[in-house]
């Protein structure tokens, strides 16, 4: 009998906060002061407002690398960040 090692496919993290956590646990960073979620057909949009964009930069790179669409609208040191991924 022939057997193969099969690695299960992990589903994409449900939220950007799951993408930031370890082992699919959720981590909401301190820089994410105001958070909103909007759902429409086939897409969920997470809007995060922060007073300290500089503190968010490393996490935003991590989210981008994890497949999230990251859009930043700056306003001085503060920013409004949109995070989305096709469902």
N, C-alpha and C positions, 0 to 999 in steps of 0.2 A: 504494500500500500504506500502511495506517495502522499506526503503531506507538505504543505507550504505554510510558511509564517506569513500571516496576513495582519497587517497593521490596520486597525480600524480608522476610518476617516472621521476626524473630529468635526462636528458642525461648527460653523462660524459663530463667534461669540454673539450673544443676543444684543448686547448694548456696548457702547464704547467703554463703559465702566467695567464690563467683563473683560474687554481687551486689555485694559490697564492692570487688571488683577492677575494673580498667579493661580494656576490650576482652575480656571473658570470661576474664581471668586470675584466678587464685584469690589472695585476700589473707586471711590469718589474722591478725587484730589481736592486739597484745600483751596486751590485757585479757582475751582468751579463754584463760584458763589451763588449764581442764579441759573437754574436749569429748567428747561421746558422740553416737552416732547410733542411732536405733531405727526400724526399718521394719515397717510392717504393710500390710494390703491398701489400696492407694490413697493412702497417706500416709507421709511420712518426717518424723520428729521429730528435731531437733537440740537437744541440751541442752548449754548452756555455763554453766560456773561461773566467776565472776570475783570477785576481791577488791576491785575498784575499779569499781563501777557508774558512777560519775561519768565515768570514762574511756570507757565504752561508749555513753553517751547519744547522741552524734552518729551513730555507726554504727547504733544501733537505730532511730533515726528514718529513716535511709537505707533500712534493710531493710523497715521498715513501708511506706515510699513505693514500694518495689519489689514490694510484694504479699505479703510474708511476714507470717504471723501471729506477733506478738511478744508473749510473756507473761513478765512479770518478777515474781519472788518475792524481795523484799528481806530482807536480814538484816544490819542496820547498813549499813556501807559496801559489803559484799559482796552478791552476788545470784546466783540461779539463773535462767537465761534459757532459755525454750523457744521454738524457732523452727520453724514448720511451714508447709507449702504443699501443697495437694491435688496429687496426681500427675497 
